[in-house]
């Protein structure tokens, strides 16, 4: 099996203690992966968070660091734990203690989608799974750990913003949804401030419903040590065209919102850090 591409790493180069994570926008589909898909490439691309890697461009210009997956989510999902395995996808995988996500078809290697059903012509071996982890998943998390530590060493605090997009949700779900794993991955003030910034930017926001956050923020957040983490879900209608395929009229508005979010949260975090140190 050929290698999966390693993530893109943008080292922080500004004055903000913020790191962006974009795990689900990878579009580098190797031929061997497409060949394994019963429905071809089109059955795999529906798993993407389309163009979120481009949506963060203003925040990157502002100097934020970022870790961006190039490997497609269909090959390995960086927002899942290594043992979050669907036994139908990996030969010999344990059939006990399978997570709800894996049972739903969205484990570390997605098994199925609502549109296309079961995705794969055959299961992969544990060795093949380990290769995917070694090429893409482990480097992704190692990069997050390294960049967060750099921020912590420099600023004494850090914020990880894990960026995703969601298909058009039900009417009662706002267009922006933050997750802090119900208070476990960020201080209450961080989530409250994120909601307030979102409102000032003209978007409605929700917290932890229907998305409370996944493996990335759970793994890397250490609020007691100064590392906070939020997941952000964005309604795709806010930034894509009517077919949800290309940038739409709202693309730059959302890019500006993300820039504003990281700038104001980062500045507030530094201000609180200095105030605490001065006490």
Beta strands, then each sheet from edge to edge (+ up, - down):
strand 1: 8-10
strand 2: 18-22
strand 3: 65-68
strand 4: 112-113
strand 5: 117-118
strand 6: 158-166
strand 7: 176-179
strand 8: 205-207
strand 9: 227-235
sheet 1: 1+ 3- 2- 6- 9- 7+ 8+
sheet 2: 4+ 5-
end
